Amino acid sequence: MQKIKILAALLLTIVSCKTIGIGQKAGYAEIRATIANELLLDNSQVLVLDVRPLDEFNGPLGHVAGALSSPIDSIEMKLPELSPYQNSTILVYGDRGEDGARAARILVAAGFRNVVNIAGGINAWIEGGYRVVNSQ
């Protein structure tokens, strides 16, 4: 419980401290895969969006368990579907980080308040040894 409070406080204040893996970007946080994994372990209320194309989401690399596919090219069309989560923590990731960062900027511009991007995307997640779901 204490760990959840600490992570929530860090994300809400978006501390710019690279040593613990959290950085602030244009209205969203960018975190290392280690922090993202802890966030998911400590909080089941996080919405996870994989913004890679659907064939990559279902491809050999797999995706983060519980992630929803929301390709970057169509994320703006999905904003009405996502609107109930405007005040929730939304964790986004792409391939290596650029698409995740782009999606984070789109969500922030649309009024989402707690948007977090995984630095390095799914590749950093896998390199960290964290679990993925693979449909193949």
C-alpha positions, -999 to 999 in steps of 0.1 A, spaced: 0 0 0 28 24 9 45 16 -24 13 25 -43 12 59 -25 48 66 -33 44 58 -70 12 77 -72 28 108 -56 57 105 -80 35 103 -110 12 131 -99 40 155 -93 60 142 -122 94 146 -106 122 152 -131 146 127 -117 163 105 -142 180 85 -115 147 68 -105 135 65 -141 109 92 -142 111 122 -165 88 150 -175 80 157 -211 53 180 -226 25 173 -202 32 136 -197 57 115 -178 83 92 -194 94 63 -173 118 34 -176 104 -1 -181 114 -10 -145 91 18 -131 63 8 -155 65 -28 -143 62 -16 -107 33 6 -116 14 -22 -132 22 -46 -103 10 -21 -77 -21 -7 -95 -46 -27 -115 -64 5 -125 -38 16 -151 -50 16 -187 -22 3 -210 -23 13 -247 0 -4 -273 2 21 -301 20 -1 -326 1 -14 -357 -22 -43 -349 0 -68 -367 29 -59 -344 6 -61 -313 -3 -96 -324 32 -103 -338 62 -123 -325 73 -97 -300 39 -98 -283 25 -71 -261 23 -61 -224 -3 -82 -206 -36 -64 -204 -27 -39 -231 -53 -26 -256 -43 -22 -292 -47 14 -302 -25 21 -333 -10 55 -334 -25 62 -368 -61 58 -354 -57 70 -318 -75 103 -325 -105 83 -337 -104 63 -305 -105 94 -282 -143 91 -276 -138 55 -265 -110 65 -242 -127 95 -227 -140 76 -196 -103 73 -186 -94 110 -188 -86 111 -151 -70 76 -149 -34 67 -154 -28 58 -190 5 39 -198 14 41 -235 42 25 -255 52 19 -291 82 2 -307 111 22 -292 94 52 -277 87 77 -304 52 65 -312 45 62 -275 56 98 -270 35 110 -299 4 92 -285 11 107 -251 12 142 -266 -21 135 -284 -38 122 -252 -25 152 -232 -38 176 -259 -72 159 -257 -74 166 -219 -60 133 -204 -43 141 -171 -21 112 -161 -4 100 -192 28 80 -190 51 67 -218 75 38 -215 109 51 -226 122 27 -252 88 12 -258 81 -26 -260 118 -32 -268 129 -17 -235 102 -37 -218 114 -70 -233 151 -61 -227 141 -56 -191 129 -92 -190 92 -83 -183 63 -105 -193 47 -102 -227 16 -119 -242 21 -135 -275 -8 -146 -297 13 -168 -319 
